[in-house]
Amino acid sequence: SSVKSAYNLLVSGTVLTTMIPFFFLFASAIKLYAEPSNLEMVRIPGGRVTVVTAAVIGLATTLIAAVLAVFPADDDPNKPLAVIKLLVLTVLVIGPGIAIYFAGRRRALQTARE
């Protein structure tokens, strides 16, 4: 692996890792807009059609960016290895956060049962 391929791996990993929260952001916009509003909420002008349209465009853009980030550079000598390294890097970055979330959730459920 050269310095250039390591740099490409880090850039692609950063793009892929930062796209994941946007999936949740746009999906939650659709779900939350369906809930009844209260006085403290600010509704987006245009109604449900505007929110769903914007969220679908955001989800599509995020998905395209994430898929394109997985493709290795043209000059990478071992493309399958580059993809595997990228996916492993992404799991290593996101995995601890997921583990901490589920550990905290399990602890909260145990505390609530007591």
GIHU-V569343 format. One record per residue. N is the residue number from 1. RES is the residue in one letter. PSI is psi in whole degrees, 0 to 359 (999 if undefined). Layout:
N RES PSI
N RES PSI
//
This chain:
1 S 132
2 S 174
3 V 322
4 K 317
5 S 328
6 A 319
7 Y 315
8 N 321
9 L 315
10 L 320
11 V 313
12 S 321
13 G 321
14 T 317
15 V 312
16 L 317
17 T 322
18 T 345
19 M 333
20 I 313
21 P 332
22 F 329
23 F 311
24 F 323
25 L 309
26 F 324
27 A 321
28 S 332
29 A 319
30 I 314
31 K 316
32 L 331
33 Y 336
34 A 341
35 E 151
36 P 146
37 S 160
38 N 183
39 L 334
40 E 346
41 M 146
42 V 119
43 R 144
44 I 131
45 P 144
46 G 345
47 G 197
48 R 323
49 V 317
50 T 315
51 V 313
52 V 319
53 T 312
54 A 320
55 A 320
56 V 319
57 I 318
58 G 318
59 L 317
60 A 316
61 T 317
62 T 317
63 L 316
64 I 316
65 A 319
66 A 318
67 V 317
68 L 332
69 A 336
70 V 333
71 F 128
72 P 165
73 A 155
74 D 326
75 D 6
76 D 126
77 P 330
78 N 87
79 K 316
80 P 322
81 L 322
82 A 320
83 V 317
84 I 316
85 K 319
86 L 315
87 L 321
88 V 318
89 L 318
90 T 317
91 V 321
92 L 328
93 V 318
94 I 330
95 G 310
96 P 322
97 G 318
98 I 318
99 A 318
100 I 319
101 Y 310
102 F 327
103 A 317
104 G 321
105 R 317
106 R 319
107 R 320
108 A 321
109 L 322
110 Q 321
111 T 322
112 A 330
113 R 334
114 E 999
//
